Amino acid sequence: MKYFTIEELCASETARRRGIDNRPSATVCVRLTQLIEQLLDPIRAAWGAPIAVNSGYRSPKLNAAVGGVSTSQHLRGEAADITVGSPADNKRLFDKIVELQKAGRIAFDQLIDESNFRWIHISYRSGANRNQTLHLNN
């Protein structure tokens, strides 16, 4: 893992503030490692600049605290919400990720533009990626 760490994907200001234990299980750590190695690190290398993780792994208690859905891939260590700053830059990153996928350099489960590129949700399911690209402008 070159650019991202499991610790970074588990860090949460909400968990810290509320005293929520957000340590992942060994199984979740395996999935987080796959997410980093298969998606986040290759995307960061292609982007050529830092990418921030807004949300990665969420324990059930943390997921409930942030209003996440019960089927969230964040609960399984399969997803991260990322940003490079502005909605305009996030759109460029989104387009870069689509380009990488079309070129066969990465495969993702879901790539979601959240709220007009306020952030990007990306997920990875080993052996079960759907390569779905979605826009949720709520």
PLY file of the C-alpha trace (Angstrom):
ply
format ascii 1.0
element vertex 138
property float x
property float y
property float z
element edge 137
property int vertex1
property int vertex2
end_header
0.00 0.00 0.00
1.68 3.12 -1.26
-0.59 6.12 -0.65
-3.35 5.02 1.72
-3.47 3.19 5.05
-6.09 1.13 6.84
-5.85 3.58 9.75
-6.72 6.44 7.41
-9.75 4.53 6.14
-10.96 3.95 9.71
-10.41 7.47 11.03
-13.61 9.29 11.93
-14.14 12.58 13.69
-17.69 11.47 14.56
-16.38 8.24 16.14
-13.76 10.17 18.10
-16.26 12.76 19.33
-18.84 10.16 20.36
-16.42 7.58 21.75
-17.38 4.98 19.12
-14.97 2.07 18.59
-14.34 1.98 14.85
-11.63 -0.70 14.78
-12.16 -3.16 11.91
-12.20 -6.93 12.21
-9.53 -9.03 10.46
-12.02 -9.76 7.65
-12.73 -6.07 7.17
-8.97 -5.35 7.13
-8.59 -7.78 4.21
-11.32 -5.92 2.29
-9.83 -2.52 3.12
-6.46 -3.74 1.84
-8.10 -4.86 -1.41
-9.86 -1.49 -1.73
-6.55 0.31 -1.32
-4.49 -1.95 -3.57
-7.06 -2.42 -6.34
-8.56 1.08 -6.45
-7.35 3.85 -4.19
-3.60 3.54 -4.77
-3.89 3.10 -8.57
-6.31 6.04 -8.78
-3.99 8.23 -6.67
-1.00 7.26 -8.87
-2.92 8.14 -12.05
-4.29 11.37 -10.54
-0.80 12.52 -9.52
-1.91 14.51 -6.47
-3.32 13.81 -3.00
-6.83 12.43 -2.56
-8.58 12.78 0.80
-10.78 10.10 2.35
-13.93 11.58 3.91
-15.28 8.23 5.05
-14.02 4.68 4.79
-14.86 1.81 7.13
-17.79 2.37 9.48
-18.68 0.11 12.38
-22.44 -0.49 12.73
-22.62 2.07 15.55
-20.72 4.70 13.53
-22.78 3.99 10.42
-25.97 4.61 12.42
-24.49 7.79 13.93
-23.79 9.26 10.47
-27.13 8.18 9.01
-25.72 5.47 6.75
-28.00 2.80 5.29
-27.90 -0.71 6.75
-26.66 -2.16 3.44
-23.75 0.30 3.13
-20.54 -1.15 1.74
-18.73 1.05 4.27
-19.82 -1.49 6.92
-17.90 -4.25 5.13
-14.75 -2.23 4.38
-15.54 -2.20 0.67
-16.10 1.54 0.14
-14.58 4.97 0.55
-15.90 8.48 0.01
-13.12 10.56 -1.50
-12.49 14.15 -2.56
-9.82 16.32 -4.09
-11.43 19.55 -2.96
-13.96 21.33 -5.10
-16.90 19.85 -7.00
-15.17 20.83 -10.27
-12.00 18.94 -9.28
-14.05 16.00 -8.03
-15.76 15.82 -11.42
-12.34 15.70 -13.11
-11.31 12.90 -10.73
-14.57 11.04 -11.44
-13.91 11.30 -15.18
-10.33 10.06 -14.65
-11.63 7.03 -12.72
-14.08 6.23 -15.54
-11.22 6.54 -18.02
-9.07 4.13 -15.96
-11.94 1.64 -15.80
-12.62 1.83 -19.54
-8.91 1.27 -20.23
-9.02 -1.88 -18.08
-6.60 -0.48 -15.50
-9.07 -0.76 -12.61
-12.41 -2.43 -11.89
-14.84 -1.08 -9.30
-18.16 -2.17 -7.90
-19.76 1.27 -7.79
-18.56 4.76 -8.66
-21.05 7.33 -7.43
-21.13 11.09 -7.91
-22.68 12.23 -4.62
-24.60 15.51 -4.57
-23.22 17.08 -7.75
-19.65 16.02 -7.03
-19.48 17.16 -3.40
-17.66 13.85 -2.98
-17.16 10.55 -4.82
-18.15 7.15 -3.44
-16.12 4.23 -4.78
-16.35 0.58 -3.83
-14.67 -2.73 -4.56
-16.07 -6.26 -4.17
-13.48 -8.94 -4.85
-14.79 -11.18 -7.63
-18.16 -9.44 -7.73
-17.61 -5.94 -9.15
-20.57 -4.55 -11.11
-18.71 -1.57 -12.64
-21.74 0.66 -11.99
-21.42 4.39 -12.53
-24.16 6.42 -10.83
-25.08 10.04 -10.17
-27.01 10.72 -6.96
-27.86 14.39 -6.90
-29.87 14.71 -3.72
0 1
1 2
2 3
3 4
4 5
5 6
6 7
7 8
8 9
9 10
10 11
11 12
12 13
13 14
14 15
15 16
16 17
17 18
18 19
19 20
20 21
21 22
22 23
23 24
24 25
25 26
26 27
27 28
28 29
29 30
30 31
31 32
32 33
33 34
34 35
35 36
36 37
37 38
38 39
39 40
40 41
41 42
42 43
43 44
44 45
45 46
46 47
47 48
48 49
49 50
50 51
51 52
52 53
53 54
54 55
55 56
56 57
57 58
58 59
59 60
60 61
61 62
62 63
63 64
64 65
65 66
66 67
67 68
68 69
69 70
70 71
71 72
72 73
73 74
74 75
75 76
76 77
77 78
78 79
79 80
80 81
81 82
82 83
83 84
84 85
85 86
86 87
87 88
88 89
89 90
90 91
91 92
92 93
93 94
94 95
95 96
96 97
97 98
98 99
99 100
100 101
101 102
102 103
103 104
104 105
105 106
106 107
107 108
108 109
109 110
110 111
111 112
112 113
113 114
114 115
115 116
116 117
117 118
118 119
119 120
120 121
121 122
122 123
123 124
124 125
125 126
126 127
127 128
128 129
129 130
130 131
131 132
132 133
133 134
134 135
135 136
136 137
